[in-house]
Amino acid sequence: MVARPPLPLRSANPHIKDHLNAASLPPVKYQILHCQGKEILVGRLKIETPTESGHAFILRRFDTGAVSLTTMFRAAFPNASDYEEKVEIQWVKEHHDLSGNNGSTKDTHITRLAGTWVSPQLALELGKAYSLGKIINSVVEAVPDPTANYRRSGKAAAAANSANTNATPAVPPPATTTTTMTVTETVTAATKVEVTKPPSASKSLPTPSPTAANPPAKRRKESSPVPSLSQSSKPPSRASPSPIKPAPPRRSARTKSPAPRPIVPLTSVTRTPKAPRSAKKDPVASTSHTPGGTELATVDEENLLVEDGVTGSELHDEDIREQRKLIRDLKAKRDAAKAAVLAEEEEEDMDVAEETSGGKKREREDEEKPLQFEFKQPEGEERAIATNRRVSRFHLEPRTKSFAWGVAAFAMGMGAVTFLPNFF
């Protein structure tokens, strides 16, 4: 079993003693985070630290009840190095089961947040080792109010507003409103023409100037006839109702004009983006757990810090580190597999080479040697004659042999002289 690495006690937070000796511990505040399409209720406890930010948060998520080990270590040892934090967290991962606390490849049904999360029981055990004391107990024993409407993060509020806008689509206004407005305008214009006295031709009829824009000229050609322009050039008499007669054609022409109808969808399109602005005010007005003014600004800032740390850049960096580690592991496995295959191929090649070399030696040995005459010099010594063992028993000297042969010949001669005359 690997021994636990020493804790960086030289980097311990000196403000923890002040919190423990105070009359009351810091309260646990709650907020709703939006991550991966889900809303998670998170509690945070603020602790002062001797760092540039001046504080740190111990976080707990209430969907699994897990406590963030990363925030615990940083609150207890704010000036510790990244290597010391990595060694401590790696030791906890190797010696404790952390399944079911945070999302991973095994627990895909749990939303993954940045950092390492441990169970409440393990958090109490590690809190004693980190000298957090009652602070970690306050985090573990915190219970949120199920009926309270806690503040939402920026992502959660935007997601809720988008859901509301999708659920209640905007109804476009009827197209008849524009036509009624044009009719009333024409009627009022006609009444004004009847009441006013025509002192001159320019005042009796609102004839446009020759430098007018192109769209009004087109409307005049479509709505009013051409002879009306010639009549307007002459000063009309008081008794003649000539200025009143052109009014009905204008009224009928404007009511039948289809020009205002394309404007109707434009008004509905421009009004729909204004809905989120009114919806954003609802969470702020409904929350009664956070005071207004500067405290409200600090709460919003803390919410943003927690959101960015748990679901923002830190989660993105952690994902990148894990992906790089996974790539390194896959490359190592691939290289090991390639090395094993190469070793097997080399062994097979060596075996084949040995077999081929052995066969060649055997072939060389089995080949017939060419015939060659080897001339030897004559031997100076007499050749040894092999004799029978029986003969070797009666080994006699040359004189004895000659005497024996003489006796044998004499005996044969005497026998022949004796026995031969008997046959004749």
C-alpha positions in Angstrom: 0.0 0.0 0.0 1.4 3.4 -1.0 1.9 5.8 1.9 -0.1 9.0 1.8 1.8 12.0 0.6 2.4 14.7 3.3 0.0 17.6 3.3 1.4 21.1 2.6 0.9 22.3 6.1 3.2 25.3 5.4 0.5 26.6 3.1 -2.4 26.2 5.6 -5.0 28.8 5.7 -4.6 31.0 8.8 -8.2 32.4 8.5 -9.7 29.0 9.3 -9.0 29.4 13.0 -10.8 32.8 12.9 -13.9 31.2 11.4 -13.8 28.4 13.9 -13.4 30.7 16.9 -16.1 33.1 15.7 -19.6 33.1 17.3 -21.2 31.7 14.1 -19.9 30.0 11.0 -20.4 31.5 7.6 -23.8 30.6 6.1 -24.3 28.2 3.2 -25.8 30.0 0.2 -27.5 28.3 -2.7 -27.7 28.9 -6.4 -28.9 27.0 -9.5 -26.4 26.2 -12.2 -27.2 25.2 -15.8 -24.9 22.7 -17.2 -25.4 20.3 -20.1 -29.0 21.1 -20.4 -29.8 20.4 -16.7 -30.2 22.6 -13.7 -28.3 21.7 -10.5 -28.7 23.2 -7.1 -25.3 24.0 -5.6 -24.5 25.2 -2.1 -21.4 27.3 -1.4 -19.6 28.4 1.8 -17.3 31.3 1.6 -14.0 31.3 3.5 -11.4 34.0 3.6 -7.9 33.2 2.2 -4.6 35.0 2.0 -4.7 35.2 -1.8 -5.3 37.9 -4.4 -9.0 37.1 -4.6 -9.3 37.1 -0.8 -11.7 34.2 -0.5 -12.5 30.7 -1.6 -15.7 28.6 -1.8 -16.4 25.0 -0.6 -19.1 23.6 -2.9 -21.6 20.9 -2.6 -24.0 19.7 -5.2 -27.4 18.5 -4.0 -28.4 16.2 -6.9 -25.8 13.6 -5.7 -25.0 15.2 -2.3 -21.2 15.1 -3.1 -18.7 17.7 -1.8 -16.0 19.2 -4.0 -12.6 17.9 -2.9 -10.9 20.4 -5.1 -12.5 23.4 -3.3 -11.9 21.8 0.1 -8.1 21.5 -0.6 -7.9 25.0 -2.0 -9.7 26.5 0.9 -7.6 24.6 3.4 -4.2 25.2 1.6 -4.7 28.2 -0.7 -1.0 28.7 -1.4 -0.2 25.1 -2.2 1.3 24.3 -5.6 -0.6 22.6 -8.4 1.7 19.5 -8.0 0.8 19.1 -4.3 -2.9 19.4 -5.1 -2.6 16.9 -8.0 -0.7 14.3 -5.8 -3.3 14.6 -3.0 -6.3 14.2 -5.3 -4.6 11.3 -7.1 -4.0 9.5 -3.8 -7.7 9.9 -2.9 -8.8 8.6 -6.3 -6.6 5.5 -5.9 -7.6 4.6 -2.3 -11.3 5.5 -2.3 -14.3 4.7 -4.5 -15.6 7.9 -6.0 -18.3 6.4 -8.3 -21.8 8.0 -8.2 -20.5 11.5 -7.1 -19.8 13.1 -10.4 -20.4 12.4 -14.1 -17.9 10.1 -15.9 -17.7 7.5 -18.6 -19.1 5.0 -16.1 -21.8 7.3 -14.6 -23.1 8.9 -17.8 -26.5 9.7 -16.2 -24.9 12.2 -13.8 -24.1 15.7 -15.0 -20.3 16.2 -14.9 -18.9 19.3 -13.1 -15.3 20.4 -12.9 -13.1 19.1 -10.1 -13.1 15.9 -8.0 -16.2 15.2 -5.9 -16.4 12.9 -2.9 -19.2 11.5 -0.7 -20.2 13.4 2.5 -18.7 10.7 4.7 -15.4 10.9 3.0 -15.6 14.7 3.0 -15.9 14.6 6.8 -12.9 12.3 7.1 -10.8 14.5 4.8 -12.0 17.7 6.5 -10.5 16.5 9.8 -7.2 15.9 8.1 -7.4 19.3 6.5 -8.2 20.9 9.9 -11.5 22.3 8.6 -13.4 21.2 11.7 -17.0 22.4 11.9 -16.8 24.2 8.6 -17.1 21.0 6.6 -19.8 19.8 9.0 -21.8 22.9 8.2 -21.5 22.1 4.4 -22.5 18.4 4.9 -25.4 19.2 7.2 -26.8 22.0 5.1 -30.4 21.4 3.8 -31.9 23.8 1.2 -35.5 24.9 1.4 -37.5 23.1 -1.3 -40.0 25.9 -1.5 -37.5 28.7 -2.0 -36.7 30.3 -5.3 -33.0 30.5 -5.4 -31.0 32.7 -7.7 -30.1 31.3 -11.0 -26.9 31.6 -12.9 -26.7 33.5 -16.2 -27.0 30.3 -18.2 -29.9 28.9 -16.2 -31.8 32.2 -16.5 -31.2 32.3 -20.2 -32.3 28.7 -20.6 -35.5 29.4 -18.6 -36.3 32.5 -20.6 -35.8 30.7 -23.9 -38.1 27.9 -22.7 -40.8 30.4 -21.8 -40.6 32.2 -25.1 -40.8 28.8 -27.0 -43.8 27.8 -24.9 -45.8 31.0 -25.6 -45.2 32.2 -29.2 -46.0 35.8 -30.0 -49.3 36.4 -31.9 -49.0 38.8 -34.8 -51.4 41.7 -34.8 -54.2 41.7 -37.4 -53.6 43.3 -40.8 -56.7 45.5 -40.8 -55.2 47.9 -38.3 -53.0 49.6 -40.8 -55.8 50.1 -43.3 -58.1 51.6 -40.7 -55.4 54.1 -39.7 -55.0 55.1 -43.3 -58.7 55.6 -43.8 -59.0 57.8 -40.7 -56.0 59.9 -41.9 -57.7 60.5 -45.3 -61.0 61.5 -43.7 -59.3 64.0 -41.4 -57.4 65.4 -44.3 -60.5 65.8 -46.3 -62.3 67.6 -43.5 -59.4 70.0 -43.1 -59.6 70.8 -46.8 -63.3 71.7 -46.5 -63.0 74.0 -43.5 -60.0 76.0 -44.6 -60.5 78.8 -47.1 -58.6 78.6 -50.3 -56.8 81.9 -50.6 -54.6 80.7 -53.4 -54.0 77.6 -55.5 -51.0 76.5 -53.5 -52.9 76.6 -50.2 -56.2 74.9 -51.5 -54.6 71.7 -52.6 -51.5 70.0 -51.2 -49.7 69.7 -54.5 -46.2 68.3 -54.1 -43.1 70.2 -55.2 -41.2 69.1 -58.3 -38.3 68.1 -56.1 -40.3 65.5 -54.1 -39.1 61.9 -53.7 -40.0 59.1 -56.1 -42.4 57.1 -53.9 -44.9 60.0 -53.3 -45.0 60.8 -57.1 -45.8 57.1 -57.8 -48.6 57.1 -55.3 -50.1 60.3 -56.8 -50.1 58.8 -60.2 -51.8 55.6 -59.0 -54.4 57.3 -56.8 -55.3 60.6 -58.4 -56.1 61.2 -62.1 -54.0 63.4 -64.3 -56.5 66.2 -65.0 -56.6 67.1 -61.3 -53.1 68.6 -61.6 -54.2 71.0 -64.3 -57.2 72.1 -62.3 -55.1 72.7 -59.2 -52.9 75.2 -61.2 -55.9 77.5 -61.6 -57.4 79.3 -58.6 -60.7 77.7 -57.8 -63.7 79.7 -57.0 -65.4 79.6 -53.6 -68.7 78.2 -54.9 -67.1 75.4 -56.9 -66.5 72.2 -54.9 -63.5 71.3 -57.0 -61.1 70.7 -54.0 -63.6 68.4 -52.4 -64.0 66.0 -55.4 -60.5 64.5 -55.4 -60.9 63.2 -51.8 -63.1 60.1 -52.5 -60.7 58.7 -55.1 -57.8 59.1 -52.6 -59.7 57.4 -49.9 -60.7 54.4 -52.0 -57.2 54.2 -53.5 -55.5 54.1 -50.1 -57.8 51.6 -48.7 -57.2 49.2 -51.6 -53.4 49.8 -51.6 -51.6 46.6 -50.5 -48.4 48.5 -49.5 -48.9 48.4 -45.7 -49.5 44.6 -45.6 -45.8 43.6 -45.7 -45.2 45.7 -42.7 -47.3 43.5 -40.4 -44.7 40.6 -40.1 -42.0 43.1 -39.5 -43.7 44.5 -36.4 -44.1 41.0 -35.0 -40.4 40.1 -35.7 -39.1 43.3 -34.1 -41.3 42.8 -31.0 -40.3 39.2 -30.2 -36.7 39.8 -29.0 -38.0 42.2 -26.4 -39.7 39.4 -24.5 -36.5 38.2 -22.7 -35.9 41.7 -21.2 -39.1 41.6 -19.3 -38.5 37.9 -18.3 -35.1 38.6 -16.9 -36.6 40.8 -14.2 -38.8 38.0 -12.7 -36.0 36.2 -10.8 -34.6 39.4 -9.4 -38.0 40.6 -8.1 -39.0 37.2 -6.7 -35.9 36.5 -4.7 -36.1 37.5 -1.1 -33.1 35.7 0.2 -30.5 38.2 -1.0 -30.6 41.9 -0.1 -30.3 44.7 -2.6 -27.6 47.2 -3.3 -23.9 46.3 -2.9 -24.7 43.0 -1.3 -26.7 42.0 -4.4 -23.8 42.9 -6.6 -21.4 40.8 -4.5 -23.9 37.8 -4.6 -24.1 38.1 -8.4 -20.3 38.2 -8.6 -20.0 35.1 -6.4 -22.5 33.3 -8.5 -20.5 34.1 -11.6 -17.3 32.9 -10.0 -18.9 29.6 -8.9 -20.5 29.1 -12.3 -17.2 29.9 -14.2 -15.3 27.6 -11.9 -17.6 24.6 -12.0 -19.2 24.8 -15.4 -17.0 27.3 -17.3 -13.3 27.5 -18.1 -12.1 25.1 -15.4 -14.4 22.4 -16.7 -13.2 23.0 -20.2 -9.5 22.8 -19.1 -10.2 19.6 -17.2 -11.8 18.1 -20.2 -8.8 19.0 -22.3 -6.4 17.4 -19.8 -8.5 14.2 -19.6 -8.6 14.0 -23.4 -4.9 14.5 -23.7 -4.3 11.8 -21.0 -6.6 9.5 -22.8 -4.8 10.1 -26.1 -1.4 9.4 -24.4 -2.8 6.2 -22.9 -4.1 5.1 -26.3 -0.8 5.9 -28.0 1.1 3.9 -25.3 -1.2 0.9 -25.8 -0.8 1.1 -29.5 3.0 1.4 -29.2 3.1 -1.6 -26.8 1.0 -3.7 -29.2 3.2 -2.7 -32.1 6.3 -3.7 -30.1 4.8 -7.0 -29.2 3.9 -7.7 -32.8 7.4 -6.8 -33.9 9.0 -9.0 -31.3 6.9 -12.0 -32.4 7.8 -11.3 -36.0 11.5 -11.2 -35.1 11.3 -14.5 -33.2 9.5 -16.1 -36.1 12.2 -14.8 -38.5 14.9 -16.1 -36.3 13.3 -19.5 -36.1 12.9 -19.6 -39.9 16.5 -18.5 -40.3 17.7 -21.3 -38.0 15.6 -23.9 -39.9 16.9 -22.7 -43.2 20.5 -22.7 -42.0 20.2 -26.2 -40.5 18.7 -27.5 -43.7 21.5 -26.1 -45.7 24.1 -27.7 -43.4 22.3 -31.0 -43.8 22.2 -30.7 -47.5 25.9 -29.9 -47.6 26.6 -33.0 -45.4 24.4 -35.2 -47.5 26.0 -34.2 -50.8 28.4 -36.9 -52.2 32.0 -35.9 -52.0 34.0 -36.1 -55.3 36.3 -39.1 -55.7 39.9 -38.4 -55.2 42.9 -40.7 -55.3 45.1 -40.5 -52.3 48.5 -41.8 -53.0 50.3 -43.2 -50.0 54.0 -44.0 -49.7 54.9 -47.7 -49.2 55.3 -48.8 -45.7 58.7 -49.8 -44.6 57.6 -52.2 -41.9 56.2 -55.7 -42.6 52.6 -56.1 -42.7 51.1 -57.9 -39.7 49.4 -61.1 -40.8 46.4 -62.1 -38.8 46.3 -65.8 -37.8 43.8 -68.1 -36.2 43.9 -68.5 -32.5 44.1 -72.2 -32.9 47.2 -72.0 -35.0 48.7 -69.5 -32.7 48.7 -72.1 -30.0 51.2 -74.4 -31.8 53.7 -71.7 -32.6 57.1 -73.4 -33.2 60.5 -72.2 -34.2 61.6 -72.7 -37.8 64.1 -75.5 -37.0 61.5 -77.4 -35.0 59.1 -77.0 -37.9 61.5 -78.4 -40.4 62.4 -81.4 -38.2 58.7 -82.1 -37.7 58.1 -82.0 -41.4 61.0 -84.4 -42.0 59.7 -86.9 -39.4 56.3 -86.7 -41.1 57.7 -87.4 -44.5 59.8 -90.4 -43.2 56.7 -91.8 -41.6 54.7 -91.5 -44.8 57.5 -93.2 -46.8 57.7 -96.1 -44.4 54.0 -96.6 -44.5 53.9 -96.6 -48.2 56.7 -99.2 -48.4 55.0 -101.4 -46.0 51.4 -101.3 -47.2 51.8 -100.9 -51.0 53.1 -104.5 -51.7 50.0 -106.0 -50.2 47.8 -104.6 -52.9 49.8 -106.1 -55.8 
